[in-house]
Amino acid sequence: WSKVPKSCNPNEAVLTHIDAAMLSRDLKYQERYKRKLELQIKNGIITVEEKNALLKQHGRESSSKTSIDIIENVSSGSNNDMKVLSVNRGQRKAWQVENFVTILLHELSPGATVVDFGCGSGNLCLALAAYFVDVKFVLVDKKPYPLQLVLQRAKEAGLKNVEVMHYTFSPDNLQEFGLSFDLGIGLHSCGSFTDMVMEICLLQKADCIVCPCCNGGMTANKNCGYAYPRSLFLRHHMNQDEYLDQLSKSADDLGNYSAKSLIEYDRSLWGKENGYSEIQLWKMNPVECTPKHHILYLKK
């Protein structure tokens, strides 16, 4: 972490020069999270005291005030800053970065190009770019706003090996993604987007690292046009309806670890069947850094 500037450290990064639109996005997120917790109280899942503790733990703060407290200052044009991530999320993201450094430490060669698909505001690959200074990182997202934050943070850190790309992926335009790269990363790519990242890397003959999440979001109407199960092996044992209606939904249940493991094993077999020579399945450490702590590393 001594090599990573503050603006690229998920535990320390702040957003400077906050405008009203940025603050509005943050407040909407806070309100959605608050409503989610209130619903959990209503359903008897948590208590009021637990809700307040979670709000304090996950609420994003400025260096001296909460986001709600600085509304008047933003409206009057005063200069403010706000933490990129809450304390809890910042620590968990830092652990995730450490796991990726452990995996890539002896894998990335100088001059290599890494693409981060669905990069958000860059909390993973900005830290990696600061550490692997001889590697080019291209951060791709379908939303322009997070890419603005990536550029702002990279500029503050003085990084010269970071580029951004605005791109909306669909099964029909994967061939049009003309960028050549050596490694594609999909951290917490939701549902079928994980499979799309794997498909892009296969088309580009690149290595691939994915950390899948939200497998329960895969349905007959939300599968990006892919057939499930992904591997020929598992198709001999279940059909697509069983996979999407039962297995994928069970995989989002933290108490059903075997369902989640089977989906990632299915993806591993798909990689093997499609020409990847080595498939590694990693588990992040500590596992508390994310409930979705499986990492698939596919090597050509």
Salt bridges, closest charged atoms under 4 A:
ASP26 OD1 - ARG60 NH2 2.37
GLU107 OE2 - LYS299 NZ 2.94
GLU163 OE2 - LYS136 NZ 3.97
ASP195 OD1 - ARG230 NE 3.55
ASP195 OD1 - ARG267 NE 2.89
GLU199 OE1 - ARG230 NH2 3.51
GLU264 OE2 - LYS260 NZ 2.93
GLU264 OE1 - ARG267 NH1 3.05
